[in-house]
Amino acid sequence: MRLSATEAVLRPEIDLLDAVSRAAFDGPEASQRGIPAGARVLTGGKVPSSVEVIRSGWAANYRSLKDGRRQLLSFLLPGDLICAAEFADATVETEAITELRLQSSGVRNLTVVELHPVVAVQTLRMQEMLLSLGQRDAVERTAALLLDLFDRAVARQMVHTDTFVIPLAQKHLSAALGISPVHTSRVMNILKTAGMVELGHGKLEVSIVSQGVV
């Protein structure tokens, strides 16, 4: 059954591949590796020899300026792909937010055609991020981001209660939202007062709320 654009954006990216492409990650040439939290997974200017899928953990894609400032482009969750294609923008950097377990597709790299659905979804996510940065205020864009992450977690069966703990620090939210850490703290307190989030012990707990407000 063909997924709608909304459904495809929420699903793990590996689910968007055809059966043969998915099977490459479990073939005899496939391998796994661990990445510690905070480590660089992919450095700008370098293209990996094969595609990798996140089996566990969270990561983020960034673009950086020469002076070191960074814009977080997207968050990667279990089931998502690291550097979806050889033709992907080689200036994008990927960093582990938590400890990662990655699985390689082995010696068989995936083609442009095989990866097209994944690239299309990644483009839609970045368009949504651009929409938030350009048209939503700080509270709206924060709420939209958290709700998107919650819905993606639901699609991955990572949510088993009415709440979900997101392993993001204030620096990650600030880099994604395009606002200062101080402003991010103020926005999170607003959402906490509204009953959308709970803060404490370095973890962010997101409660289910109406999505119609963003």
C-alpha positions as protocol buffer text, in pm:
chain_id: "A"
residue {
  index: 1
  type: MET
  ca { x: 0 y: 0 z: 0 }
}
residue {
  index: 2
  type: ARG
  ca { x: 133 y: 343 z: -96 }
}
residue {
  index: 3
  type: LEU
  ca { x: 196 y: 570 z: 202 }
}
residue {
  index: 4
  type: SER
  ca { x: 80 y: 931 z: 206 }
}
residue {
  index: 5
  type: ALA
  ca { x: 347 y: 1200 z: 242 }
}
residue {
  index: 6
  type: THR
  ca { x: 251 y: 1254 z: 607 }
}
residue {
  index: 7
  type: GLU
  ca { x: 271 y: 882 z: 687 }
}
residue {
  index: 8
  type: ALA
  ca { x: 604 y: 847 z: 506 }
}
residue {
  index: 9
  type: VAL
  ca { x: 762 y: 1136 z: 699 }
}
residue {
  index: 10
  type: LEU
  ca { x: 677 y: 969 z: 1030 }
}
residue {
  index: 11
  type: ARG
  ca { x: 790 y: 615 z: 943 }
}
residue {
  index: 12
  type: PRO
  ca { x: 1145 y: 481 z: 993 }
}
residue {
  index: 13
  type: GLU
  ca { x: 1335 y: 554 z: 673 }
}
residue {
  index: 14
  type: ILE
  ca { x: 1439 y: 191 z: 628 }
}
residue {
  index: 15
  type: ASP
  ca { x: 1069 y: 101 z: 593 }
}
residue {
  index: 16
  type: LEU
  ca { x: 1054 y: 317 z: 280 }
}
residue {
  index: 17
  type: LEU
  ca { x: 1304 y: 98 z: 96 }
}
residue {
  index: 18
  type: ASP
  ca { x: 1198 y: -196 z: -118 }
}
residue {
  index: 19
  type: ALA
  ca { x: 1231 y: -550 z: 18 }
}
residue {
  index: 20
  type: VAL
  ca { x: 1560 y: -621 z: -161 }
}
residue {
  index: 21
  type: SER
  ca { x: 1719 y: -301 z: -31 }
}
residue {
  index: 22
  type: ARG
  ca { x: 1605 y: -369 z: 326 }
}
residue {
  index: 23
  type: ALA
  ca { x: 1743 y: -721 z: 306 }
}
residue {
  index: 24
  type: ALA
  ca { x: 2092 y: -580 z: 234 }
}
residue {
  index: 25
  type: PHE
  ca { x: 2116 y: -465 z: 596 }
}
residue {
  index: 26
  type: ASP
  ca { x: 2071 y: -821 z: 720 }
}
residue {
  index: 27
  type: GLY
  ca { x: 2285 y: -995 z: 458 }
}
residue {
  index: 28
  type: PRO
  ca { x: 2613 y: -1181 z: 520 }
}
residue {
  index: 29
  type: GLU
  ca { x: 2821 y: -869 z: 445 }
}
residue {
  index: 30
  type: ALA
  ca { x: 2631 y: -646 z: 688 }
}
residue {
  index: 31
  type: SER
  ca { x: 2811 y: -531 z: 1003 }
}
residue {
  index: 32
  type: GLN
  ca { x: 2742 y: -327 z: 1315 }
}
residue {
  index: 33
  type: ARG
  ca { x: 2940 y: -66 z: 1503 }
}
residue {
  index: 34
  type: GLY
  ca { x: 2888 y: 144 z: 1814 }
}
residue {
  index: 35
  type: ILE
  ca { x: 2928 y: 522 z: 1837 }
}
residue {
  index: 36
  type: PRO
  ca { x: 2956 y: 701 z: 2174 }
}
residue {
  index: 37
  type: ALA
  ca { x: 2730 y: 995 z: 2257 }
}
residue {
  index: 38
  type: GLY
  ca { x: 2866 y: 1325 z: 2128 }
}
residue {
  index: 39
  type: ALA
  ca { x: 3094 y: 1165 z: 1868 }
}
residue {
  index: 40
  type: ARG
  ca { x: 3100 y: 1265 z: 1503 }
}
residue {
  index: 41
  type: VAL
  ca { x: 2944 y: 997 z: 1285 }
}
residue {
  index: 42
  type: LEU
  ca { x: 2987 y: 1170 z: 952 }
}
residue {
  index: 43
  type: THR
  ca { x: 3219 y: 1460 z: 877 }
}
residue {
  index: 44
  type: GLY
  ca { x: 3140 y: 1719 z: 612 }
}
residue {
  index: 45
  type: GLY
  ca { x: 3320 y: 1654 z: 286 }
}
residue {
  index: 46
  type: LYS
  ca { x: 3337 y: 1277 z: 335 }
}
residue {
  index: 47
  type: VAL
  ca { x: 3094 y: 1027 z: 187 }
}
residue {
  index: 48
  type: PRO
  ca { x: 3069 y: 681 z: 348 }
}
residue {
  index: 49
  type: SER
  ca { x: 3128 y: 372 z: 138 }
}
residue {
  index: 50
  type: SER
  ca { x: 2793 y: 223 z: 236 }
}
residue {
  index: 51
  type: VAL
  ca { x: 2462 y: 333 z: 385 }
}
residue {
  index: 52
  type: GLU
  ca { x: 2402 y: 271 z: 757 }
}
residue {
  index: 53
  type: VAL
  ca { x: 2078 y: 240 z: 951 }
}
residue {
  index: 54
  type: ILE
  ca { x: 2040 y: 343 z: 1315 }
}
residue {
  index: 55
  type: ARG
  ca { x: 1940 y: 36 z: 1513 }
}
residue {
  index: 56
  type: SER
  ca { x: 1934 y: 221 z: 1847 }
}
residue {
  index: 57
  type: GLY
  ca { x: 1998 y: 574 z: 1966 }
}
residue {
  index: 58
  type: TRP
  ca { x: 1947 y: 930 z: 1840 }
}
residue {
  index: 59
  type: ALA
  ca { x: 2160 y: 1142 z: 1606 }
}
residue {
  index: 60
  type: ALA
  ca { x: 2139 y: 1479 z: 1432 }
}
residue {
  index: 61
  type: ASN
  ca { x: 2240 y: 1627 z: 1098 }
}
residue {
  index: 62
  type: TYR
  ca { x: 2410 y: 1969 z: 1099 }
}
residue {
  index: 63
  type: ARG
  ca { x: 2547 y: 2231 z: 863 }
}
residue {
  index: 64
  type: SER
  ca { x: 2826 y: 2452 z: 996 }
}
residue {
  index: 65
  type: LEU
  ca { x: 2962 y: 2799 z: 922 }
}
residue {
  index: 66
  type: LYS
  ca { x: 3334 y: 2870 z: 908 }
}
residue {
  index: 67
  type: ASP
  ca { x: 3322 y: 3038 z: 1249 }
}
residue {
  index: 68
  type: GLY
  ca { x: 3186 y: 2721 z: 1412 }
}
residue {
  index: 69
  type: ARG
  ca { x: 2820 y: 2815 z: 1438 }
}
residue {
  index: 70
  type: ARG
  ca { x: 2590 y: 2525 z: 1349 }
}
residue {
  index: 71
  type: GLN
  ca { x: 2232 y: 2481 z: 1233 }
}
residue {
  index: 72
  type: LEU
  ca { x: 2069 y: 2152 z: 1322 }
}
residue {
  index: 73
  type: LEU
  ca { x: 1885 y: 2030 z: 1012 }
}
residue {
  index: 74
  type: SER
  ca { x: 1712 y: 1716 z: 1133 }
}
residue {
  index: 75
  type: PHE
  ca { x: 1700 y: 1458 z: 1409 }
}
residue {
  index: 76
  type: LEU
  ca { x: 1759 y: 1090 z: 1327 }
}
residue {
  index: 77
  type: LEU
  ca { x: 1580 y: 818 z: 1524 }
}
residue {
  index: 78
  type: PRO
  ca { x: 1605 y: 437 z: 1519 }
}
residue {
  index: 79
  type: GLY
  ca { x: 1528 y: 307 z: 1171 }
}
residue {
  index: 80
  type: ASP
  ca { x: 1661 y: 618 z: 997 }
}
residue {
  index: 81
  type: LEU
  ca { x: 1955 y: 616 z: 758 }
}
residue {
  index: 82
  type: ILE
  ca { x: 2295 y: 781 z: 794 }
}
residue {
  index: 83
  type: CYS
  ca { x: 2386 y: 973 z: 478 }
}
residue {
  index: 84
  type: ALA
  ca { x: 2104 y: 841 z: 266 }
}
residue {
  index: 85
  type: ALA
  ca { x: 2301 y: 841 z: -59 }
}
residue {
  index: 86
  type: GLU
  ca { x: 2636 y: 898 z: -221 }
}
residue {
  index: 87
  type: PHE
  ca { x: 2482 y: 1197 z: -395 }
}
residue {
  index: 88
  type: ALA
  ca { x: 2377 y: 1354 z: -64 }
}
residue {
  index: 89
  type: ASP
  ca { x: 2520 y: 1693 z: 27 }
}
residue {
  index: 90
  type: ALA
  ca { x: 2871 y: 1614 z: 149 }
}
residue {
  index: 91
  type: THR
  ca { x: 2873 y: 1929 z: 364 }
}
residue {
  index: 92
  type: VAL
  ca { x: 2623 y: 1775 z: 607 }
}
residue {
  index: 93
  type: GLU
  ca { x: 2769 y: 1647 z: 934 }
}
residue {
  index: 94
  type: THR
  ca { x: 2611 y: 1383 z: 1154 }
}
residue {
  index: 95
  type: GLU
  ca { x: 2664 y: 1366 z: 1529 }
}
residue {
  index: 96
  type: ALA
  ca { x: 2550 y: 1111 z: 1788 }
}
residue {
  index: 97
  type: ILE
  ca { x: 2317 y: 1261 z: 2049 }
}
residue {
  index: 98
  type: THR
  ca { x: 2308 y: 938 z: 2246 }
}
residue {
  index: 99
  type: GLU
  ca { x: 2510 y: 621 z: 2213 }
}
residue {
  index: 100
  type: LEU
  ca { x: 2439 y: 474 z: 1871 }
}
residue {
  index: 101
  type: ARG
  ca { x: 2431 y: 126 z: 1728 }
}
residue {
  index: 102
  type: LEU
  ca { x: 2466 y: 144 z: 1349 }
}
residue {
  index: 103
  type: GLN
  ca { x: 2427 y: -135 z: 1097 }
}
residue {
  index: 104
  type: SER
  ca { x: 2589 y: -117 z: 755 }
}
residue {
  index: 105
  type: SER
  ca { x: 2436 y: -245 z: 433 }
}
residue {
  index: 106
  type: GLY
  ca { x: 2772 y: -410 z: 364 }
}
residue {
  index: 107
  type: VAL
  ca { x: 2948 y: -415 z: 29 }
}
residue {
  index: 108
  type: ARG
  ca { x: 2621 y: -360 z: -158 }
}
residue {
  index: 109
  type: ASN
  ca { x: 2560 y: 14 z: -174 }
}
residue {
  index: 110
  type: LEU
  ca { x: 2214 y: 143 z: -255 }
}
residue {
  index: 111
  type: THR
  ca { x: 2136 y: 320 z: -581 }
}
residue {
  index: 112
  type: VAL
  ca { x: 1977 y: 659 z: -643 }
}
residue {
  index: 113
  type: VAL
  ca { x: 1654 y: 490 z: -749 }
}
residue {
  index: 114
  type: GLU
  ca { x: 1641 y: 267 z: -440 }
}
residue {
  index: 115
  type: LEU
  ca { x: 1700 y: 561 z: -209 }
}
residue {
  index: 116
  type: HIS
  ca { x: 1463 y: 805 z: -379 }
}
residue {
  index: 117
  type: PRO
  ca { x: 1175 y: 758 z: -127 }
}
residue {
  index: 118
  type: VAL
  ca { x: 1412 y: 827 z: 163 }
}
residue {
  index: 119
  type: VAL
  ca { x: 1561 y: 1138 z: 1 }
}
residue {
  index: 120
  type: ALA
  ca { x: 1209 y: 1266 z: -73 }
}
residue {
  index: 121
  type: VAL
  ca { x: 1112 y: 1227 z: 293 }
}
residue {
  index: 122
  type: GLN
  ca { x: 1429 y: 1396 z: 413 }
}
residue {
  index: 123
  type: THR
  ca { x: 1350 y: 1688 z: 182 }
}
residue {
  index: 124
  type: LEU
  ca { x: 998 y: 1717 z: 327 }
}
residue {
  index: 125
  type: ARG
  ca { x: 1138 y: 1722 z: 681 }
}
residue {
  index: 126
  type: MET
  ca { x: 1380 y: 2001 z: 595 }
}
residue {
  index: 127
  type: GLN
  ca { x: 1099 y: 2199 z: 427 }
}
residue {
  index: 128
  type: GLU
  ca { x: 895 y: 2171 z: 747 }
}
residue {
  index: 129
  type: MET
  ca { x: 1194 y: 2290 z: 948 }
}
residue {
  index: 130
  type: LEU
  ca { x: 1234 y: 2588 z: 712 }
}
residue {
  index: 131
  type: LEU
  ca { x: 863 y: 2669 z: 746 }
}
residue {
  index: 132
  type: SER
  ca { x: 894 y: 2676 z: 1124 }
}
residue {
  index: 133
  type: LEU
  ca { x: 1205 y: 2894 z: 1120 }
}
residue {
  index: 134
  type: GLY
  ca { x: 1048 y: 3141 z: 879 }
}
residue {
  index: 135
  type: GLN
  ca { x: 685 y: 3163 z: 987 }
}
residue {
  index: 136
  type: ARG
  ca { x: 631 y: 3026 z: 1339 }
}
residue {
  index: 137
  type: ASP
  ca { x: 723 y: 3209 z: 1654 }
}
residue {
  index: 138
  type: ALA
  ca { x: 956 y: 3046 z: 1906 }
}
residue {
  index: 139
  type: VAL
  ca { x: 679 y: 2876 z: 2106 }
}
residue {
  index: 140
  type: GLU
  ca { x: 501 y: 2749 z: 1795 }
}
residue {
  index: 141
  type: ARG
  ca { x: 814 y: 2611 z: 1633 }
}
residue {
  index: 142
  type: THR
  ca { x: 920 y: 2439 z: 1957 }
}
residue {
  index: 143
  type: ALA
  ca { x: 579 y: 2278 z: 1999 }
}
residue {
  index: 144
  type: ALA
  ca { x: 578 y: 2170 z: 1634 }
}
residue {
  index: 145
  type: LEU
  ca { x: 922 y: 2011 z: 1668 }
}
residue {
  index: 146
  type: LEU
  ca { x: 834 y: 1823 z: 1987 }
}
residue {
  index: 147
  type: LEU
  ca { x: 506 y: 1697 z: 1842 }
}
residue {
  index: 148
  type: ASP
  ca { x: 685 y: 1580 z: 1527 }
}
residue {
  index: 149
  type: LEU
  ca { x: 938 y: 1386 z: 1735 }
}
residue {
  index: 150
  type: PHE
  ca { x: 658 y: 1239 z: 1943 }
}
residue {
  index: 151
  type: ASP
  ca { x: 468 y: 1123 z: 1633 }
}
residue {
  index: 152
  type: ARG
  ca { x: 782 y: 974 z: 1482 }
}
residue {
  index: 153
  type: ALA
  ca { x: 847 y: 788 z: 1807 }
}
residue {
  index: 154
  type: VAL
  ca { x: 490 y: 653 z: 1802 }
}
residue {
  index: 155
  type: ALA
  ca { x: 546 y: 524 z: 1447 }
}
residue {
  index: 156
  type: ARG
  ca { x: 854 y: 339 z: 1576 }
}
residue {
  index: 157
  type: GLN
  ca { x: 665 y: 190 z: 1873 }
}
residue {
  index: 158
  type: MET
  ca { x: 888 y: 382 z: 2113 }
}
residue {
  index: 159
  type: VAL
  ca { x: 594 y: 525 z: 2310 }
}
residue {
  index: 160
  type: HIS
  ca { x: 416 y: 291 z: 2549 }
}
residue {
  index: 161
  type: THR
  ca { x: 244 y: 543 z: 2778 }
}
residue {
  index: 162
  type: ASP
  ca { x: 91 y: 885 z: 2733 }
}
residue {
  index: 163
  type: THR
  ca { x: 434 y: 1046 z: 2757 }
}
residue {
  index: 164
  type: PHE
  ca { x: 770 y: 1013 z: 2589 }
}
residue {
  index: 165
  type: VAL
  ca { x: 1115 y: 1099 z: 2722 }
}
residue {
  index: 166
  type: ILE
  ca { x: 1321 y: 1278 z: 2456 }
}
residue {
  index: 167
  type: PRO
  ca { x: 1700 y: 1260 z: 2509 }
}
residue {
  index: 168
  type: LEU
  ca { x: 1770 y: 1615 z: 2391 }
}
residue {
  index: 169
  type: ALA
  ca { x: 1968 y: 1878 z: 2576 }
}
residue {
  index: 170
  type: GLN
  ca { x: 1894 y: 2249 z: 2557 }
}
residue {
  index: 171
  type: LYS
  ca { x: 2183 y: 2294 z: 2310 }
}
residue {
  index: 172
  type: HIS
  ca { x: 2018 y: 2054 z: 2065 }
}
residue {
  index: 173
  type: LEU
  ca { x: 1686 y: 2238 z: 2079 }
}
residue {
  index: 174
  type: SER
  ca { x: 1857 y: 2575 z: 2047 }
}
residue {
  index: 175
  type: ALA
  ca { x: 2051 y: 2462 z: 1739 }
}
residue {
  index: 176
  type: ALA
  ca { x: 1736 y: 2323 z: 1577 }
}
residue {
  index: 177
  type: LEU
  ca { x: 1506 y: 2615 z: 1661 }
}
residue {
  index: 178
  type: GLY
  ca { x: 1740 y: 2897 z: 1568 }
}
residue {
  index: 179
  type: ILE
  ca { x: 1706 y: 3072 z: 1905 }
}
residue {
  index: 180
  type: SER
  ca { x: 1951 y: 3132 z: 2187 }
}
residue {
  index: 181
  type: PRO
  ca { x: 1986 y: 2889 z: 2478 }
}
residue {
  index: 182
  type: VAL
  ca { x: 1837 y: 3153 z: 2710 }
}
residue {
  index: 183
  type: HIS
  ca { x: 1535 y: 3194 z: 2481 }
}
residue {
  index: 184
  type: THR
  ca { x: 1502 y: 2816 z: 2454 }
}
residue {
  index: 185
  type: SER
  ca { x: 1488 y: 2791 z: 2834 }
}
residue {
  index: 186
  type: ARG
  ca { x: 1211 y: 3053 z: 2846 }
}
residue {
  index: 187
  type: VAL
  ca { x: 1010 y: 2874 z: 2578 }
}
residue {
  index: 188
  type: MET
  ca { x: 1042 y: 2540 z: 2756 }
}
residue {
  index: 189
  type: ASN
  ca { x: 913 y: 2699 z: 3076 }
}
residue {
  index: 190
  type: ILE
  ca { x: 612 y: 2832 z: 2882 }
}
residue {
  index: 191
  type: LEU
  ca { x: 539 y: 2483 z: 2748 }
}
residue {
  index: 192
  type: LYS
  ca { x: 587 y: 2339 z: 3095 }
}
residue {
  index: 193
  type: THR
  ca { x: 332 y: 2582 z: 3236 }
}
residue {
  index: 194
  type: ALA
  ca { x: 95 y: 2482 z: 2955 }
}
residue {
  index: 195
  type: GLY
  ca { x: 131 y: 2117 z: 3062 }
}
residue {
  index: 196
  type: MET
  ca { x: 295 y: 2000 z: 2741 }
}
residue {
  index: 197
  type: VAL
  ca { x: 637 y: 1912 z: 2882 }
}
residue {
  index: 198
  type: GLU
  ca { x: 800 y: 1809 z: 3206 }
}
residue {
  index: 199
  type: LEU
  ca { x: 1161 y: 1893 z: 3277 }
}
residue {
  index: 200
  type: GLY
  ca { x: 1403 y: 1736 z: 3518 }
}
residue {
  index: 201
  type: HIS
  ca { x: 1722 y: 1535 z: 3562 }
}
residue {
  index: 202
  type: GLY
  ca { x: 1844 y: 1631 z: 3214 }
}
residue {
  index: 203
  type: LYS
  ca { x: 1548 y: 1468 z: 3039 }
}
residue {
  index: 204
  type: LEU
  ca { x: 1256 y: 1614 z: 2849 }
}
residue {
  index: 205
  type: GLU
  ca { x: 920 y: 1441 z: 2890 }
}
residue {
  index: 206
  type: VAL
  ca { x: 660 y: 1531 z: 2629 }
}
residue {
  index: 207
  type: SER
  ca { x: 292 y: 1483 z: 2705 }
}
residue {
  index: 208
  type: ILE
  ca { x: 24 y: 1424 z: 2443 }
}
residue {
  index: 209
  type: VAL
  ca { x: -153 y: 1748 z: 2353 }
}
residue {
  index: 210
  type: SER
  ca { x: -373 y: 1869 z: 2070 }
}
residue {
  index: 211
  type: GLN
  ca { x: -177 y: 1913 z: 1748 }
}
residue {
  index: 212
  type: GLY
  ca { x: -417 y: 2169 z: 1609 }
}
residue {
  index: 213
  type: VAL
  ca { x: -244 y: 2464 z: 1773 }
}
residue {
  index: 214
  type: VAL
  ca { x: 68 y: 2458 z: 1555 }
}
